[in-house]
Amino acid sequence: MRYVMVAAVLLLAACNTIGGVGKDLQSAGETVSDAAN
């Protein structure tokens, strides 16, 4: 049972990290796009 809890926490942390990276990349892409225009 303890391993399940640890796995769930790690999965949630990974999802948040991946989501944050996606937002950062989107923001950087918009900045480059605006600079190009």
C-alpha positions as CSV (number, residue, x, y, z in Angstrom):
1,M,0.0,0.0,0.0
2,R,2.8,2.4,0.8
3,Y,4.4,1.8,-2.6
4,V,1.1,2.8,-4.3
5,M,1.0,6.1,-2.4
6,V,4.6,6.9,-3.3
7,A,3.9,6.0,-7.0
8,A,0.8,8.2,-7.0
9,V,2.8,11.2,-5.6
10,L,5.6,10.7,-8.1
11,L,3.1,10.5,-11.0
12,L,1.4,13.7,-9.9
13,A,4.7,15.5,-9.5
14,A,5.8,14.3,-13.0
15,C,2.5,15.5,-14.6
16,N,2.9,18.9,-13.0
17,T,6.5,19.2,-14.1
18,I,5.7,18.2,-17.7
19,G,2.8,20.7,-17.7
20,G,5.1,23.4,-16.5
21,V,7.6,22.7,-19.2
22,G,4.8,22.8,-21.8
23,K,3.7,26.2,-20.6
24,D,7.3,27.5,-20.6
25,L,7.8,26.3,-24.2
26,Q,4.5,27.8,-25.3
27,S,5.5,31.1,-23.7
28,A,8.9,31.0,-25.3
29,G,7.3,30.2,-28.7
30,E,5.0,33.1,-28.4
31,T,7.8,35.5,-27.5
32,V,9.8,34.4,-30.6
33,S,6.7,34.6,-32.8
34,D,6.0,38.2,-31.5
35,A,9.7,39.2,-32.1
36,A,9.5,37.8,-35.7
37,N,6.5,40.0,-36.4
